């Protein structure tokens, strides 16, 4: 079962706001992601793993533009919940 399903079930059983539960998971998720990146960087340095060449800025901007809506998904969902446009259940359909 995915963590988001578990959060929804927990929210339903304890009558806790599902939106607040998701917001409570943002900071720990970002911290965990940062710590994993640091750990991978350290391990790669210790084992002297080869690095790929840097991607040019122009190509990075093109790829960022292509992935804009995918990156905005969390903003759209949480923004919709907190502005009252839709409920967390309806946000799952969005």
N, CA, C and O atoms as a Tinker XYZ file with bonds, in Angstrom:
   376  protein
     1  N      0.841000   -1.171000    0.000000    73     2
     2  CA     0.000000    0.000000    0.000000    64     1     3
     3  C      0.888000    1.238000    0.000000    63     2     4     5
     4  O      1.899000    1.279000    0.702000    81     3
     5  N      0.518000    2.237000   -0.778000    73     3     6
     6  CA     1.337000    3.450000   -0.841000    64     5     7
     7  C      1.121000    4.304000    0.408000    63     6     8     9
     8  O      0.079000    4.209000    1.056000    81     7
     9  N      2.110000    5.137000    0.744000    73     7    10
    10  CA     1.980000    5.979000    1.941000    64     9    11
    11  C      0.787000    6.934000    1.878000    63    10    12    13
    12  O      0.194000    7.245000    2.911000    81    11
    13  N      0.430000    7.401000    0.685000    73    11    14
    14  CA    -0.702000    8.330000    0.590000    64    13    15
    15  C     -2.017000    7.625000    0.914000    63    14    16    17
    16  O     -2.910000    8.227000    1.509000    81    15
    17  N     -2.142000    6.366000    0.530000    73    15    18
    18  CA    -3.355000    5.607000    0.856000    64    17    19
    19  C     -3.439000    5.399000    2.365000    63    18    20    21
    20  O     -4.511000    5.503000    2.961000    81    19
    21  N     -2.300000    5.104000    2.967000    73    19    22
    22  CA    -2.273000    4.913000    4.418000    64    21    23
    23  C     -2.668000    6.202000    5.129000    63    22    24    25
    24  O     -3.395000    6.164000    6.121000    81    23
    25  N     -2.187000    7.362000    4.622000    73    23    26
    26  CA    -2.558000    8.644000    5.221000    64    25    27
    27  C     -4.062000    8.885000    5.129000    63    26    28    29
    28  O     -4.686000    9.353000    6.081000    81    27
    29  N     -4.628000    8.565000    3.985000    73    27    30
    30  CA    -6.074000    8.775000    3.812000    64    29    31
    31  C     -6.857000    7.873000    4.755000    63    30    32    33
    32  O     -7.814000    8.321000    5.386000    81    31
    33  N     -6.464000    6.615000    4.858000    73    31    34
    34  CA    -7.159000    5.682000    5.760000    64    33    35
    35  C     -7.013000    6.152000    7.210000    63    34    36    37
    36  O     -7.982000    6.149000    7.969000    81    35
    37  N     -5.796000    6.555000    7.589000    73    35    38
    38  CA    -5.578000    7.063000    8.945000    64    37    39
    39  C     -6.441000    8.299000    9.204000    63    38    40    41
    40  O     -7.041000    8.424000   10.271000    81    39
    41  N     -6.504000    9.205000    8.238000    73    39    42
    42  CA    -7.316000   10.407000    8.390000    64    41    43
    43  C     -8.792000   10.092000    8.544000    63    42    44    45
    44  O     -9.487000   10.733000    9.333000    81    43
    45  N     -9.271000    9.114000    7.801000    73    43    46
    46  CA   -10.673000    8.729000    7.906000    64    45    47
    47  C    -10.981000    8.074000    9.254000    63    46    48    49
    48  O    -12.016000    8.345000    9.863000    81    47
    49  N    -10.082000    7.218000    9.708000    73    47    50
    50  CA   -10.321000    6.513000   10.963000    64    49    51
    51  C    -10.237000    7.436000   12.175000    63    50    52    53
    52  O    -10.987000    7.260000   13.135000    81    51
    53  N     -9.349000    8.403000   12.143000    73    51    54
    54  CA    -9.160000    9.288000   13.293000    64    53    55
    55  C     -9.858000   10.632000   13.138000    63    54    56    57
    56  O     -9.747000   11.500000   14.004000    81    55
    57  N    -10.577000   10.800000   12.032000    73    55    58
    58  CA   -11.280000   12.046000   11.730000    64    57    59
    59  C    -10.329000   13.242000   11.742000    63    58    60    61
    60  O    -10.665000   14.319000   12.236000    81    59
    61  N     -9.136000   13.029000   11.188000    73    59    62
    62  CA    -8.125000   14.070000   11.057000    64    61    63
    63  C     -8.185000   14.619000    9.634000    63    62    64    65
    64  O     -8.500000   13.886000    8.695000    81    63
    65  N     -7.885000   15.905000    9.475000    73    63    66
    66  CA    -7.890000   16.521000    8.151000    64    65    67
    67  C     -6.828000   15.871000    7.262000    63    66    68    69
    68  O     -5.648000   15.845000    7.612000    81    67
    69  N     -7.250000   15.352000    6.124000    73    67    70
    70  CA    -6.325000   14.692000    5.211000    64    69    71
    71  C     -5.377000   15.716000    4.597000    63    70    72    73
    72  O     -4.204000   15.419000    4.376000    81    71
    73  N     -5.873000   16.912000    4.323000    73    71    74
    74  CA    -5.014000   17.972000    3.807000    64    73    75
    75  C     -3.902000   18.313000    4.777000    63    74    76    77
    76  O     -2.758000   18.515000    4.370000    81    75
    77  N     -4.233000   18.380000    6.066000    73    75    78
    78  CA    -3.215000   18.668000    7.077000    64    77    79
    79  C     -2.214000   17.521000    7.193000    63    78    80    81
    80  O     -1.027000   17.754000    7.419000    81    79
    81  N     -2.683000   16.296000    7.041000    73    79    82
    82  CA    -1.770000   15.158000    7.089000    64    81    83
    83  C     -0.775000   15.212000    5.930000    63    82    84    85
    84  O      0.415000   14.960000    6.117000    81    83
    85  N     -1.266000   15.542000    4.735000    73    83    86
    86  CA    -0.368000   15.658000    3.586000    64    85    87
    87  C      0.620000   16.802000    3.783000    63    86    88    89
    88  O      1.803000   16.660000    3.471000    81    87
    89  N      0.143000   17.941000    4.301000    73    87    90
    90  CA     1.039000   19.067000    4.543000    64    89    91
    91  C      2.072000   18.712000    5.616000    63    90    92    93
    92  O      3.214000   19.167000    5.540000    81    91
    93  N      1.696000   17.920000    6.598000    73    91    94
    94  CA     2.629000   17.510000    7.643000    64    93    95
    95  C      3.721000   16.600000    7.095000    63    94    96    97
    96  O      4.782000   16.477000    7.706000    81    95
    97  N      3.483000   15.969000    5.968000    73    95    98
    98  CA     4.484000   15.088000    5.377000    64    97    99
    99  C      5.430000   15.777000    4.421000    63    98   100   101
   100  O      6.393000   15.161000    3.964000    81    99
   101  N      5.181000   17.053000    4.100000    73    99   102
   102  CA     6.015000   17.754000    3.124000    64   101   103
   103  C      7.428000   17.985000    3.675000    63   102   104   105
   104  O      8.405000   17.626000    3.018000    81   103
   105  N      7.550000   18.567000    4.851000    73   103   106
   106  CA     8.872000   18.883000    5.409000    64   105   107
   107  C      9.680000   17.612000    5.674000    63   106   108   109
   108  O     10.844000   17.559000    5.279000    81   107
   109  N      9.117000   16.580000    6.328000    73   107   110
   110  CA     9.909000   15.353000    6.498000    64   109   111
   111  C     10.313000   14.733000    5.153000    63   110   112   113
   112  O     11.408000   14.185000    5.029000    81   111
   113  N      9.445000   14.815000    4.164000    73   111   114
   114  CA     9.774000   14.278000    2.849000    64   113   115
   115  C     10.922000   15.015000    2.194000    63   114   116   117
   116  O     11.808000   14.394000    1.607000    81   115
   117  N     10.913000   16.356000    2.289000    73   115   118
   118  CA    12.010000   17.139000    1.739000    64   117   119
   119  C     13.315000   16.875000    2.483000    63   118   120   121
   120  O     14.379000   16.778000    1.870000    81   119
   121  N     13.227000   16.760000    3.809000    73   119   122
   122  CA    14.429000   16.473000    4.600000    64   121   123
   123  C     14.992000   15.095000    4.254000    63   122   124   125
   124  O     16.206000   14.940000    4.117000    81   123
   125  N     14.129000   14.105000    4.114000    73   123   126
   126  CA    14.573000   12.760000    3.762000    64   125   127
   127  C     15.219000   12.755000    2.382000    63   126   128   129
   128  O     16.252000   12.118000    2.179000    81   127
   129  N     14.613000   13.464000    1.433000    73   127   130
   130  CA    15.194000   13.549000    0.092000    64   129   131
   131  C     16.568000   14.188000    0.108000    63   130   132   133
   132  O     17.480000   13.711000   -0.568000    81   131
   133  N     16.731000   15.275000    0.880000    73   131   134
   134  CA    18.026000   15.945000    0.988000    64   133   135
   135  C     19.072000   15.030000    1.620000    63   134   136   137
   136  O     20.204000   14.955000    1.142000    81   135
   137  N     18.697000   14.339000    2.688000    73   135   138
   138  CA    19.642000   13.424000    3.339000    64   137   139
   139  C     20.035000   12.264000    2.422000    63   138   140   141
   140  O     21.185000   11.826000    2.441000    81   139
   141  N     19.093000   11.767000    1.623000    73   139   142
   142  CA    19.435000   10.706000    0.673000    64   141   143
   143  C     20.397000   11.206000   -0.398000    63   142   144   145
   144  O     21.314000   10.486000   -0.794000    81   143
   145  N     20.192000   12.447000   -0.874000    73   143   146
   146  CA    21.106000   13.009000   -1.868000    64   145   147
   147  C     22.511000   13.161000   -1.299000    63   146   148   149
   148  O     23.495000   12.875000   -1.981000    81   147
   149  N     22.604000   13.614000   -0.046000    73   147   150
   150  CA    23.912000   13.763000    0.597000    64   149   151
   151  C     24.589000   12.404000    0.761000    63   150   152   153
   152  O     25.784000   12.270000    0.500000    81   151
   153  N     23.831000   11.397000    1.192000    73   151   154
   154  CA    24.396000   10.057000    1.371000    64   153   155
   155  C     24.893000    9.483000    0.045000    63   154   156   157
   156  O     25.970000    8.889000   -0.006000    81   155
   157  N     24.131000    9.653000   -1.007000    73   155   158
   158  CA    24.531000    9.140000   -2.319000    64   157   159
   159  C     25.779000    9.865000   -2.807000    63   158   160   161
   160  O     26.674000    9.243000   -3.379000    81   159
   161  N     25.845000   11.172000   -2.586000    73   159   162
   162  CA    27.013000   11.949000   -2.991000    64   161   163
   163  C     28.266000   11.451000   -2.265000    63   162   164   165
   164  O     29.312000   11.263000   -2.886000    81   163
   165  N     28.159000   11.239000   -0.957000    73   163   166
   166  CA    29.307000   10.783000   -0.169000    64   165   167
   167  C     29.755000    9.392000   -0.611000    63   166   168   169
   168  O     30.951000    9.150000   -0.776000    81   167
   169  N     28.812000    8.485000   -0.803000    73   167   170
   170  CA    29.154000    7.122000   -1.225000    64   169   171
   171  C     29.791000    7.132000   -2.610000    63   170   172   173
   172  O     30.748000    6.399000   -2.861000    81   171
   173  N     29.261000    7.963000   -3.513000    73   171   174
   174  CA    29.823000    8.042000   -4.860000    64   173   175
   175  C     31.250000    8.584000   -4.828000    63   174   176   177
   176  O     32.098000    8.143000   -5.604000    81   175
   177  N     31.518000    9.536000   -3.936000    73   175   178
   178  CA    32.872000   10.086000   -3.802000    64   177   179
   179  C     33.824000    9.045000   -3.220000    63   178   180   181
   180  O     34.953000    8.908000   -3.690000    81   179
   181  N     33.382000    8.318000   -2.210000    73   179   182
   182  CA    34.239000    7.311000   -1.572000    64   181   183
   183  C     34.583000    6.195000   -2.548000    63   182   184   185
   184  O     35.730000    5.751000   -2.608000    81   183
   185  N     33.588000    5.737000   -3.316000    73   183   186
   186  CA    33.819000    4.634000   -4.253000    64   185   187
   187  C     34.353000    5.104000   -5.602000    63   186   188   189
   188  O     34.586000    4.289000   -6.495000    81   187
   189  N     34.550000    6.426000   -5.758000    73   187   190
   190  CA    35.091000    7.028000   -6.983000    64   189   191
   191  C     34.302000    6.605000   -8.225000    63   190   192   193
   192  O     34.872000    6.185000   -9.231000    81   191
   193  N     32.984000    6.727000   -8.126000    73   191   194
   194  CA    32.121000    6.380000   -9.253000    64   193   195
   195  C     32.223000    7.459000  -10.331000    63   194   196   197
   196  O     32.365000    8.638000  -10.007000    81   195
   197  N     32.150000    7.068000  -11.618000    73   195   198
   198  CA    32.287000    8.059000  -12.685000    64   197   199
   199  C     31.068000    8.998000  -12.733000    63   198   200   201
   200  O     29.943000    8.590000  -12.443000    81   199
   201  N     31.314000   10.240000  -13.100000    73   199   202
   202  CA    30.247000   11.237000  -13.206000    64   201   203
   203  C     29.931000   11.477000  -14.679000    63   202   204   205
   204  O     30.819000   11.402000  -15.528000    81   203
   205  N     28.681000   11.761000  -14.977000    73   203   206
   206  CA    28.283000   12.104000  -16.336000    64   205   207
   207  C     28.655000   13.553000  -16.614000    63   206   208   209
   208  O     28.776000   14.351000  -15.685000    81   207
   209  N     28.837000   13.900000  -17.887000    73   207   210
   210  CA    29.138000   15.305000  -18.199000    64   209   211
   211  C     27.944000   16.203000  -17.871000    63   210   212   213
   212  O     26.797000   15.757000  -17.910000    81   211
   213  N     28.217000   17.461000  -17.549000    73   211   214
   214  CA    27.160000   18.408000  -17.202000    64   213   215
   215  C     26.268000   18.690000  -18.414000    63   214   216   217
   216  O     26.739000   18.744000  -19.550000    81   215
   217  N     24.977000   18.866000  -18.149000    73   215   218
   218  CA    24.011000   19.177000  -19.198000    64   217   219
   219  C     24.054000   20.686000  -19.428000    63   218   220   221
   220  O     24.066000   21.452000  -18.465000    81   219
   221  N     24.077000   21.129000  -20.701000    73   219   222
   222  CA    24.099000   22.577000  -20.969000    64   221   223
   223  C     22.831000   23.263000  -20.430000    63   222   224   225
   224  O     21.768000   22.647000  -20.350000    81   223
   225  N     22.961000   24.535000  -20.065000    73   223   226
   226  CA    21.846000   25.294000  -19.501000    64   225   227
   227  C     20.663000   25.350000  -20.458000    63   226   228   229
   228  O     19.516000   25.259000  -20.021000    81   227
   229  N     20.919000   25.498000  -21.750000    73   227   230
   230  CA    19.833000   25.581000  -22.733000    64   229   231
   231  C     18.989000   24.309000  -22.716000    63   230   232   233
   232  O     17.760000   24.372000  -22.740000    81   231
   233  N     19.651000   23.160000  -22.676000    73   231   234
   234  CA    18.927000   21.886000  -22.645000    64   233   235
   235  C     18.159000   21.727000  -21.334000    63   234   236   237
   236  O     17.052000   21.190000  -21.324000    81   235
   237  N     18.741000   22.190000  -20.237000    73   235   238
   238  CA    18.066000   22.133000  -18.933000    64   237   239
   239  C     16.785000   22.948000  -18.966000    63   238   240   241
   240  O     15.753000   22.496000  -18.468000    81   239
   241  N     16.834000   24.146000  -19.545000    73   239   242
   242  CA    15.648000   25.001000  -19.620000    64   241   243
   243  C     14.576000   24.396000  -20.517000    63   242   244   245
   244  O     13.387000   24.497000  -20.216000    81   243
   245  N     14.982000   23.773000  -21.608000    73   243   246
   246  CA    14.017000   23.114000  -22.503000    64   245   247
   247  C     13.312000   21.975000  -21.767000    63   246   248   249
   248  O     12.094000   21.831000  -21.865000    81   247
   249  N     14.072000   21.171000  -21.034000    73   247   250
   250  CA    13.479000   20.063000  -20.297000    64   249   251
   251  C     12.595000   20.544000  -19.152000    63   250   252   253
   252  O     11.565000   19.934000  -18.867000    81   251
   253  N     12.989000   21.641000  -18.490000    73   251   254
   254  CA    12.165000   22.201000  -17.416000    64   253   255
   255  C     10.840000   22.702000  -17.972000    63   254   256   257
   256  O      9.800000   22.538000  -17.334000    81   255
   257  N     10.866000   23.307000  -19.147000    73   255   258
   258  CA     9.627000   23.799000  -19.756000    64   257   259
   259  C      8.705000   22.634000  -20.128000    63   258   260   261
   260  O      7.486000   22.734000  -19.983000    81   259
   261  N      9.282000   21.536000  -20.604000    73   259   262
   262  CA     8.469000   20.366000  -20.959000    64   261   263
   263  C      7.834000   19.715000  -19.735000    63   262   264   265
   264  O      6.747000   19.145000  -19.834000    81   263
   265  N      8.497000   19.792000  -18.588000    73   263   266
   266  CA     7.993000   19.128000  -17.390000    64   265   267
   267  C      7.248000   20.075000  -16.452000    63   266   268   269
   268  O      6.975000   19.711000  -15.308000    81   267
   269  N      6.915000   21.272000  -16.909000    73   267   270
   270  CA     6.311000   22.289000  -16.052000    64   269   271
   271  C      5.042000   21.796000  -15.363000    63   270   272   273
   272  O      4.924000   21.925000  -14.145000    81   271
   273  N      4.092000   21.235000  -16.104000    73   271   274
   274  CA     2.813000   20.833000  -15.498000    64   273   275
   275  C      2.976000   19.664000  -14.549000    63   274   276   277
   276  O      2.266000   19.575000  -13.547000    81   275
   277  N      3.894000   18.771000  -14.849000    73   275   278
   278  CA     4.166000   17.679000  -13.917000    64   277   279
   279  C      4.744000   18.191000  -12.608000    63   278   280   281
   280  O      4.417000   17.680000  -11.536000    81   279
   281  N      5.604000   19.200000  -12.694000    73   279   282
   282  CA     6.183000   19.791000  -11.495000    64   281   283
   283  C      5.160000   20.623000  -10.725000    63   282   284   285
   284  O      5.267000   20.755000   -9.506000    81   283
   285  N      4.181000   21.180000  -11.414000    73   283   286
   286  CA     3.165000   22.017000  -10.777000    64   285   287
   287  C      2.038000   21.191000  -10.161000    63   286   288   289
   288  O      1.152000   21.750000   -9.514000    81   287
   289  N      2.056000   19.880000  -10.349000    73   287   290
   290  CA     0.963000   19.038000   -9.880000    64   289   291
   291  C      0.721000   19.184000   -8.381000    63   290   292   293
   292  O     -0.425000   19.317000   -7.950000    81   291
   293  N      1.790000   19.160000   -7.583000    73   291   294
   294  CA     1.614000   19.261000   -6.133000    64   293   295
   295  C      1.061000   20.632000   -5.757000    63   294   296   297
   296  O      0.255000   20.742000   -4.833000    81   295
   297  N      1.485000   21.673000   -6.464000    73   295   298
   298  CA     0.973000   23.027000   -6.186000    64   297   299
   299  C     -0.512000   23.097000   -6.527000    63   298   300   301
   300  O     -1.293000   23.685000   -5.780000    81   299
   301  N     -0.898000   22.509000   -7.634000    73   299   302
   302  CA    -2.302000   22.524000   -8.044000    64   301   303
   303  C     -3.161000   21.766000   -7.042000    63   302   304   305
   304  O     -4.225000   22.244000   -6.648000    81   303
   305  N     -2.709000   20.593000   -6.630000    73   303   306
   306  CA    -3.502000   19.777000   -5.706000    64   305   307
   307  C     -3.619000   20.438000   -4.340000    63   306   308   309
   308  O     -4.725000   20.622000   -3.833000    81   307
   309  N     -2.480000   20.800000   -3.739000    73   307   310
   310  CA    -2.540000   21.419000   -2.411000    64   309   311
   311  C     -3.185000   22.796000   -2.470000    63   310   312   313
   312  O     -3.913000   23.173000   -1.552000    81   311
   313  N     -2.933000   23.552000   -3.532000    73   311   314
   314  CA    -3.577000   24.855000   -3.684000    64   313   315
   315  C     -5.085000   24.723000   -3.806000    63   314   316   317
   316  O     -5.826000   25.529000   -3.243000    81   315
   317  N     -5.545000   23.718000   -4.534000    73   315   318
   318  CA    -6.972000   23.487000   -4.672000    64   317   319
   319  C     -7.632000   23.089000   -3.370000    63   318   320   321
   320  O     -8.762000   23.485000   -3.084000    81   319
   321  N     -6.913000   22.301000   -2.581000    73   319   322
   322  CA    -7.458000   21.888000   -1.282000    64   321   323
   323  C     -7.544000   23.080000   -0.344000    63   322   324   325
   324  O     -8.579000   23.302000    0.285000    81   323
   325  N     -6.461000   23.853000   -0.243000    73   323   326
   326  CA    -6.422000   24.954000    0.725000    64   325   327
   327  C     -7.242000   26.165000    0.301000    63   326   328   329
   328  O     -7.668000   26.940000    1.157000    81   327
   329  N     -7.478000   26.349000   -1.001000    73   327   330
   330  CA    -8.353000   27.445000   -1.419000    64   329   331
   331  C     -9.824000   27.038000   -1.373000    63   330   332   333
   332  O    -10.706000   27.882000   -1.529000    81   331
   333  N    -10.089000   25.759000   -1.162000    73   331   334
   334  CA   -11.468000   25.298000   -1.073000    64   333   335
   335  C    -12.093000   24.985000   -2.417000    63   334   336   337
   336  O    -13.306000   24.798000   -2.508000    81   335
   337  N    -11.275000   24.924000   -3.472000    73   335   338
   338  CA   -11.822000   24.609000   -4.791000    64   337   339
   339  C    -12.326000   23.170000   -4.858000    63   338   340   341
   340  O    -13.312000   22.876000   -5.534000    81   339
   341  N    -11.635000   22.275000   -4.147000    73   339   342
   342  CA   -12.093000   20.895000   -4.076000    64   341   343
   343  C    -11.609000   20.256000   -2.787000    63   342   344   345
   344  O    -10.700000   20.761000   -2.129000    81   343
   345  N    -12.229000   19.138000   -2.436000    73   343   346
   346  CA   -11.903000   18.410000   -1.210000    64   345   347
   347  C    -10.704000   17.494000   -1.491000    63   346   348   349
   348  O    -10.352000   17.287000   -2.652000    81   347
   349  N    -10.079000   16.947000   -0.455000    73   347   350
   350  CA    -8.982000   16.010000   -0.693000    64   349   351
   351  C     -9.396000   14.797000   -1.541000    63   350   352   353
   352  O     -8.598000   14.284000   -2.325000    81   351
   353  N    -10.619000   14.354000   -1.383000    73   351   354
   354  CA   -11.094000   13.233000   -2.187000    64   353   355
   355  C    -11.171000   13.625000   -3.661000    63   354   356   357
   356  O    -10.771000   12.857000   -4.536000    81   355
   357  N    -11.691000   14.829000   -3.929000    73   355   358
   358  CA   -11.747000   15.308000   -5.309000    64   357   359
   359  C    -10.360000   15.591000   -5.847000    63   358   360   361
   360  O    -10.124000   15.447000   -7.047000    81   359
   361  N     -9.429000   15.994000   -4.978000    73   359   362
   362  CA    -8.054000   16.245000   -5.403000    64   361   363
   363  C     -7.399000   14.963000   -5.905000    63   362   364   365
   364  O     -6.551000   15.007000   -6.796000    81   363
   365  N     -7.785000   13.832000   -5.342000    73   363   366
   366  CA    -7.243000   12.548000   -5.800000    64   365   367
   367  C     -7.619000   12.292000   -7.258000    63   366   368   369
   368  O     -6.850000   11.689000   -8.007000    81   367
   369  N     -8.806000   12.752000   -7.656000    73   367   370
   370  CA    -9.232000   12.587000   -9.044000    64   369   371
   371  C     -8.497000   13.565000   -9.958000    63   370   372   373
   372  O     -8.240000   13.262000  -11.124000    81   371
   373  N     -8.163000   14.730000   -9.425000    73   371   374
   374  CA    -7.430000   15.725000  -10.223000    64   373   375
   375  C     -6.056000   15.182000  -10.560000    63   374   376
   376  O     -5.272000   15.857000  -11.227000    81   375
